[in-house]
Amino acid sequence: MTIIRGISNDFGIMSLRKSLPSPTALFMFEASAKHLSFTQAAAEFNVTQSAVSRMIKRLELHLGTVLFRRGARGLELTQDGQELFKAVSLGFRTIEAGLDDIRARQGNAHVVTLSLSSALAMHWFVPMVDSFQKTFPEIDLRFQLVKGEPVGPFEDVDLAIRYNHQSNSDQHSGKLMDEIIIPVCSADYATRHGTLVDEGHRSHHTIGNVSGISRIPWPTFLEKTNTTLSPDVRHITFSDYALIVQAALKSRAIALGWLHVVGHEMLRDGLVRAGPQELRTGFSYDIVATTRRPLRQSSLLVRDWIISTMEDMERRLQMNKL
């Protein structure tokens, strides 16, 4: 039986080789189908667009079918192209999973890589490092930081924390925490300058802002919470939200606090509420992983720890009435 299976596999490999003009053709086809663009596929391989186009043409001639429809609005997969893309993608995922297993056996089994915002890493994860290491002394963490809003794709990571991420065929996600925004400052700042409910102190306030386009800037928050500020308030602006939270911790400003980021600092009394205002957007922050390969045991442990620790933080904040 072993001999027969071996012959069958060899025959299958030989048949596959004969079906292709070049092994590179599959890689270029997969990239072209993924992007629906020869130009973007060419960028992945550092070759010209015409080189990719010629390789796809060779593949189509070799298979005796058309894989792409070329039109004024770009590329579109034919039915045969869709079938091949599905098969090639599955094959590549299987190979990738096998390579991951090999790397894991070579010593990386207990390294978990996370993609998340710099603010969440600095103000939630770093203070929790001691607790994490006591719970999982055998697991090391590696961070891939996102400056600003944690949105967009992620590559070569085990887990990602993203804003309002919806599950799809390539990624599955679960809610980590609702998006809740409150004004925060240090206790020292509140003592010296008052809070957003202290009329006599409003002109002394400094407001922390994010430069550039912000999804929920101060004017939006004030409008949605029916709050007004004196025109005499001062402003301090940073390009990274993590630094705004740091300015609040150092008694330099009032910051808008996304609760999943600042909640731990509030439990440690580093930050307090700067007013009763609260904005619940109806969206969430989610923990996301690829569906292209199963999560390793170490990644599952980290994912479950993040979820349970965030839930515990939210529960304690509710008990303390935030």
LOTI-77971 format. One line per field, with one value per residue (C-alpha): residue number from 1; x, y, z. Coordinates in nm, 4 decimals. Last residue first. Layout:
! residues N
n <- (NUM  ...)
u <- (X  ...)
v <- (Y  ...)
w <- (Z  ...)
This chain:
! residues 322
n <- (322  321  320  319  318  317  316  315  314  313  312  311  310  309  308  307  306  305  304  303  302  301  300  299  298  297  296  295  294  293  292  291  290  289  288  287  286  285  284  283  282  281  280  279  278  277  276  275  274  273  272  271  270  269  268  267  266  265  264  263  262  261  260  259  258  257  256  255  254  253  252  251  250  249  248  247  246  245  244  243  242  241  240  239  238  237  236  235  234  233  232  231  230  229  228  227  226  225  224  223  222  221  220  219  218  217  216  215  214  213  212  211  210  209  208  207  206  205  204  203  202  201  200  199  198  197  196  195  194  193  192  191  190  189  188  187  186  185  184  183  182  181  180  179  178  177  176  175  174  173  172  171  170  169  168  167  166  165  164  163  162  161  160  159  158  157  156  155  154  153  152  151  150  149  148  147  146  145  144  143  142  141  140  139  138  137  136  135  134  133  132  131  130  129  128  127  126  125  124  123  122  121  120  119  118  117  116  115  114  113  112  111  110  109  108  107  106  105  104  103  102  101  100  99  98  97  96  95  94  93  92  91  90  89  88  87  86  85  84  83  82  81  80  79  78  77  76  75  74  73  72  71  70  69  68  67  66  65  64  63  62  61  60  59  58  57  56  55  54  53  52  51  50  49  48  47  46  45  44  43  42  41  40  39  38  37  36  35  34  33  32  31  30  29  28  27  26  25  24  23  22  21  20  19  18  17  16  15  14  13  12  11  10  9  8  7  6  5  4  3  2  1)
u <- (-1.5970  -1.8854  -1.6365  -1.8288  -1.8458  -1.4705  -1.4200  -1.6389  -1.4601  -1.1214  -1.2409  -1.3717  -1.0364  -0.8535  -1.0866  -1.0475  -0.6710  -0.6241  -0.8390  -0.6326  -0.3036  -0.4061  -0.5284  -0.2007  -0.0013  -0.2163  -0.1506  -0.4330  -0.5487  -0.4375  -0.5879  -0.8681  -0.6605  -0.7047  -0.8929  -0.9605  -1.2291  -1.2850  -1.6504  -1.9159  -2.2370  -2.0736  -2.1068  -2.0084  -1.9786  -1.9801  -1.9692  -1.6504  -1.2724  -1.2904  -0.9757  -0.6337  -0.3308  -0.5637  -0.4427  -0.7973  -0.8026  -0.4729  -0.6243  -0.9285  -0.7298  -0.7048  -1.0283  -1.2008  -1.1111  -1.0185  -1.0554  -0.7762  -0.7579  -0.4131  -0.0707  -0.1227  0.1481  -0.1123  -0.3047  0.0100  0.0662  -0.2863  -0.2101  0.1188  -0.0579  -0.2880  0.0055  0.0492  0.0288  -0.1587  -0.1900  -0.4822  -0.5752  -0.9229  -1.0272  -1.3255  -1.4918  -1.6158  -1.9625  -2.1067  -2.4126  -2.2525  -2.2720  -2.1568  -1.8682  -1.7483  -1.7664  -1.5797  -1.3150  -1.2269  -1.4003  -1.2697  -0.9588  -0.8069  -0.4694  -0.3219  -0.4648  -0.5786  -0.5238  -0.7292  -0.5786  -0.8234  -0.7747  -1.0749  -1.3014  -1.2168  -1.5141  -1.7660  -1.6488  -1.8325  -1.5490  -1.3069  -1.1134  -0.7789  -0.5528  -0.7392  -0.8506  -0.4924  -0.3612  -0.6221  -0.4977  -0.7227  -0.9972  -1.2885  -1.4971  -1.5225  -1.6801  -1.6256  -1.7558  -1.4925  -1.3143  -1.5697  -1.4698  -1.3063  -1.2570  -1.0417  -1.0098  -1.3712  -1.4995  -1.5530  -1.6280  -1.3779  -1.5113  -1.1642  -0.8870  -0.6828  -0.4648  -0.3528  -0.0939  0.0992  0.2667  0.0476  -0.2258  -0.4800  -0.6519  -0.7680  -0.6107  -0.6614  -0.3372  0.0091  -0.0161  0.2382  0.3563  0.4272  0.6125  0.5109  0.6984  0.5195  0.6776  0.6157  0.2434  0.0489  0.3427  0.4488  0.1010  0.0748  0.4165  0.3297  -0.0004  0.1336  0.2821  -0.0427  -0.2846  -0.1230  0.1673  0.0289  -0.3177  -0.1739  0.0633  -0.2365  -0.2398  -0.0785  0.0226  0.2909  0.2991  0.6309  0.5937  0.6193  0.9186  1.1797  1.2428  0.9214  0.7247  0.9136  0.8224  0.4578  0.4509  0.5959  0.3164  0.0528  0.2011  0.1927  -0.1727  -0.2552  -0.0756  -0.2779  -0.6066  -0.5195  -0.4196  -0.7475  -0.9688  -0.7677  -0.7957  -1.1736  -1.2090  -0.9918  -1.2002  -1.5132  -1.3400  -1.1627  -1.1994  -0.9214  -0.9453  -1.2230  -1.1441  -1.1470  -0.9268  -1.1124  -0.8838  -0.8277  -0.8806  -0.8370  -0.5997  -0.4013  -0.0630  -0.2047  -0.3518  -0.0257  0.1773  -0.0630  -0.0258  0.3534  0.3342  0.1114  0.3475  0.6464  0.4447  0.3752  0.7475  0.9226  0.9721  0.7729  0.5119  0.5162  0.4344  0.1202  0.0128  0.0598  -0.1054  -0.4185  -0.7133  -0.5332  -0.5854  -0.6126  -0.2846  -0.1075  -0.2352  -0.1443  0.2065  0.2618  0.1162  0.3235  0.6420  0.6194  0.6702  0.4758  0.2399  0.0270  0.3342  0.4533  0.1131  0.1168  0.4643  0.3441  0.0395  0.2473  0.4841  0.1884  0.0363  0.3693  0.4081  0.0547  0.1172  0.4409  0.2809  0.0000)
v <- (5.4282  5.3654  5.1808  4.8592  4.9499  5.0003  4.6629  4.4905  4.6638  4.5579  4.1989  4.1899  4.3221  4.0526  3.7800  3.8871  3.9355  3.6028  3.4185  3.5573  3.4815  3.1213  3.0749  3.2129  2.9667  2.6788  2.7704  2.9317  2.7402  2.8690  3.0912  3.1975  3.4924  3.6341  3.9314  4.0779  4.3420  4.7017  4.8016  5.0204  5.1568  5.4967  5.5228  5.8764  5.9666  6.3035  6.2984  6.5063  6.4829  6.1197  6.0044  5.8943  5.7440  5.5986  5.2435  5.1511  5.4621  5.3680  5.0267  5.1859  5.4229  5.2131  5.0096  5.3227  5.5499  5.8590  6.2037  6.3911  6.6744  6.8249  6.8613  6.6594  6.4026  6.1285  6.3596  6.4239  6.0476  6.0000  6.2571  6.0810  5.7519  5.9393  6.0042  6.3194  6.5428  6.8678  7.0872  7.3261  7.6117  7.6956  8.0611  7.9856  7.8360  7.4866  7.3581  7.0116  6.8506  6.5045  6.4647  6.8222  6.8009  6.4703  6.6034  6.9224  6.7148  6.4958  6.1640  6.0134  6.2300  6.3927  6.5524  6.6223  6.4507  6.6887  6.7335  7.0109  7.2547  7.4001  7.7298  7.9043  7.6310  7.6810  7.8859  7.6609  7.3405  7.0643  6.9990  6.9397  7.1603  7.3215  7.2448  6.9550  6.8069  6.8259  6.6487  6.3738  6.3195  6.3801  6.1974  6.2814  5.9745  5.7584  5.4111  5.1774  4.8399  4.5861  4.2791  4.1642  3.8564  3.8296  3.5900  3.6675  3.5512  3.4627  3.7598  3.8661  4.2347  4.4614  4.7559  4.8877  4.6292  4.4257  4.1788  3.8232  3.5815  3.8308  3.8036  4.0641  4.2973  4.4824  4.8092  4.9678  5.0376  5.4158  5.6024  5.4559  5.0805  4.8751  4.5215  4.3743  4.0547  3.8594  3.5730  3.2695  3.0240  3.2327  3.2510  3.3639  3.5310  3.6826  3.8240  3.9818  4.1426  4.2677  4.4287  4.7859  4.7375  4.6073  4.8810  5.2230  5.1627  4.8787  5.0314  5.3683  5.2162  5.0547  4.6794  4.3965  4.1072  3.8413  3.5315  3.3595  3.0219  2.7953  2.9861  2.7236  2.5104  2.3147  2.6349  2.7133  2.3705  2.4151  2.7573  2.6052  2.3477  2.6163  2.8157  2.5080  2.4479  2.8147  2.8047  2.5020  2.6587  2.9780  2.7765  2.5828  2.8902  3.0874  2.7991  2.7834  3.1600  3.1658  2.8919  3.0970  3.4057  3.6429  4.0154  4.2600  4.6354  4.8849  4.9132  4.5361  4.2297  3.9133  3.6842  3.3069  3.2238  2.8570  2.6197  2.5434  2.6158  2.9128  3.0559  2.9999  3.1655  3.4632  3.4860  3.4922  3.7608  3.9818  3.9396  4.0453  4.3358  4.4714  4.4859  4.2901  4.3444  4.0313  4.2012  4.5138  4.2986  4.1732  4.5330  4.6105  4.2889  4.3896  4.1912  4.2185  3.8577  3.7270  3.8919  3.7679  3.4121  3.4153  3.5414  3.2693  3.0007  3.1124  3.0995  2.7205  2.7500  2.6557  2.4575  2.1504  1.9294  2.0042  1.9132  1.5788  1.5030  1.5854  1.3636  1.0772  1.1022  1.0945  0.7896  0.6069  0.6708  0.5575  0.2334  0.1724  0.2391  0.0000)
w <- (3.6237  3.8631  4.0897  4.0298  3.6615  3.6531  3.8187  3.5584  3.2689  3.4048  3.4517  3.0941  2.9674  3.1642  3.0345  2.6706  2.6881  2.8675  2.6116  2.3242  2.4997  2.5677  2.2113  2.0788  2.2917  2.1663  1.8044  1.6107  1.3054  0.9651  0.6963  0.9273  1.0446  1.3901  1.5338  1.8762  1.8558  1.9590  1.9513  1.7957  1.9489  1.9931  2.3694  2.4717  2.8366  3.0110  3.3920  3.4060  3.4283  3.5354  3.7101  3.5856  3.7583  4.0160  3.9397  3.8342  3.6166  3.4479  3.3726  3.2108  2.9907  2.6710  2.6797  2.8086  2.5201  2.7180  2.5717  2.7390  2.9924  3.0005  3.1643  3.4809  3.3881  3.3388  3.1056  2.9004  2.8812  2.7508  2.4814  2.4084  2.3322  2.0919  1.8584  1.6473  1.9504  2.0175  2.3253  2.3448  2.5724  2.6935  2.6589  2.4341  2.7436  2.6877  2.6117  2.6646  2.5060  2.5059  2.1256  2.0658  2.3106  2.1635  1.8084  1.9007  2.0894  1.7929  1.7221  1.3954  1.4024  1.0947  1.1565  1.4978  1.8048  2.0779  2.4521  2.6111  2.8602  3.1115  3.2911  3.1327  3.2653  3.6305  3.7512  3.5795  3.7445  3.5582  3.3119  3.5975  3.8401  3.7644  4.0604  4.2212  3.8875  3.7551  4.0657  4.0298  3.6734  3.3750  3.1893  2.9593  2.8647  2.5515  2.5374  2.2421  2.3534  2.4540  2.3156  2.0644  1.8683  1.5279  1.2395  0.9390  0.5776  0.4983  0.6935  1.0542  1.1059  1.2784  1.4774  1.5640  1.5572  1.8019  1.6158  1.6864  1.5495  1.3393  0.9979  0.8299  0.9475  0.7398  0.8303  1.1510  1.4887  1.5016  1.5646  1.5245  1.4872  1.6787  1.6025  1.9451  2.0356  2.3428  2.5069  2.6495  2.8988  3.2117  3.1282  3.4355  3.6070  3.2753  3.2135  3.5577  3.5203  3.1704  3.2707  3.2952  2.9446  2.7983  2.8994  2.8675  2.6314  2.4184  2.4010  2.2974  2.0397  1.8725  1.8229  1.6262  1.8506  1.7995  2.0191  2.0846  2.2567  1.9554  1.8192  1.9072  1.5999  1.6510  1.5977  1.2788  1.1394  1.2378  1.0724  0.7550  0.7527  0.8024  0.5138  0.2884  0.3720  0.3159  -0.0211  -0.1277  -0.0264  -0.2142  -0.5232  -0.5247  -0.4798  -0.7367  -0.9853  -0.9483  -0.9781  -1.2893  -1.4483  -1.3778  -1.5207  -1.2866  -1.3505  -1.4280  -1.4737  -1.5427  -1.9155  -1.9469  -1.9230  -1.8412  -1.6495  -1.6425  -2.0116  -2.0950  -2.2691  -1.9556  -2.1179  -2.3100  -1.9877  -1.8001  -2.0767  -2.0716  -1.6933  -1.7335  -2.0032  -1.7846  -1.4892  -1.6990  -1.8467  -1.5001  -1.4334  -1.1612  -0.7883  -0.7038  -0.4846  -0.7046  -1.0080  -0.8357  -0.7797  -1.1493  -1.2668  -1.0779  -0.9504  -0.6153  -0.5033  -0.8580  -0.9603  -0.6460  -0.6951  -1.0673  -0.9940  -0.7378  -0.9633  -1.2625  -1.0576  -1.0654  -1.4446  -1.7587  -1.5383  -1.6054  -1.6652  -1.3153  -1.1753  -1.3569  -1.2230  -0.8720  -0.9118  -1.0550  -0.7613  -0.5225  -0.6923  -0.6926  -0.3228  -0.2520  -0.4403  -0.2543  0.0830  0.0000)
